[in-house]
């Protein structure tokens, strides 16, 4: 396991109930070259989450891509994931670090709050995420974050993730502002050609 994220695309799964379709799409996305995959399914029950997370664990291992579990430390442990992503209401980062040990990744949603990021890193977070950068179809009512926050967040010495409405057309703005990873759900999984969508985002990193 690696406890550091590389610059690039941070793909997040949609609320997909069909495990066969999810596996097929994730395999295509991993093959196209993403830096990280987060399993997130707000509609699935615990049993389906366990099934899907286990399937994705195997795929991510084959492609040597870190698998992060959204919100659920116990599920991350159950499938031996590379880490977990925690929001403000998902429990203590310090407690998660105790349970996960030193080798797994912990990410923290910091919204637009640099003080949250500072505290998260002090408690053991390996990366901090800010958003929504632009209007997000997944969370349309999420508070917005100014682009200058990404440059300021580099002071914490961990990778900085941007999320929320990021497209291949506006991604270069976020990277130029200081983001190390672009977190994307519908911009990839909602595309007609998933591999082409990943490549379009990758081009933005080459331009900055």
Helices and strands as residue ranges (DSSP letters): E 8-12, H 19-32, E 36-39, H 46-63, E 66-70, H 73-78, E 83-86, H 93-100, E 105-111, H 114-123, E 127-130, H 148-153, G 154-156, E 159-163, H 171-177, E 181-184, H 186-189, H 194-207
